[in-house]
């Protein structure tokens, strides 16, 4: 099944929890894919950090996100689920965001109820729009998608502002309005994590951000609680940062990096395999017989 939207929709309709890891660039997405995960998540946090070196406070533009989606979706075969933030403006912008993400190859999009400019869901100072405005965003998204299998994930940040009761109510309203998956961002206790699936009887995404406000539970336990998708959104960025820092420190201290103190690293062979060098280098060998046959 080559169509990423159909593949993601099939995963949603199949038993078991979907595990997804945030990839901050195409190389990390390639590593995620080859390691065997079913999907890859492209978040605004990772794009802002890798592209701009800046925090996730609404600084990335629609065109920058679309370019990031297109680069990733062209290189990996697993579904790419991408962060649409607030839709980058009014309802017309929401519709354009959905059309652009879908055309770029995304299998699904997250749309949230924050005001513009948005902030990372685990930052302080978030603000949300009225429920009716958010529902209109979701309706605009549904109206704009061309492929009915393109998945719309409705994210609400209302828990931090109005409490868990309001967040549950918003999530249920989003599902009733046609959202494919609901996502209550940043539950603060285990009790909230347990309560949400009981009171939101729809497919649910949960965010397991290391160092964030939400308690971390293993995927197997989250599945038992009733969640359908678990995303670790920025950990590839955290690991990359720590690894590069260790590499640089070792180089400064010893003058070399080919020693255990530099930390684990791909071999040159593994790096070439991950990048697909053999396929590219073999192009001439594959074409030569065809050209020779045609010339006879």
Helices and strands as residue ranges (DSSP letters): H 4-13, E 18-22, H 26-35, E 39-42, H 44-47, I 48-52, H 62-75, E 79-83, H 91-104, E 108-112, H 131-144, E 151-156, H 159-162, H 164-176, E 181-184, H 190-199, E 204-207, H 219-225, E 229-232, H 235-254, G 260-262, H 268-275, H 277-281, H 283-295
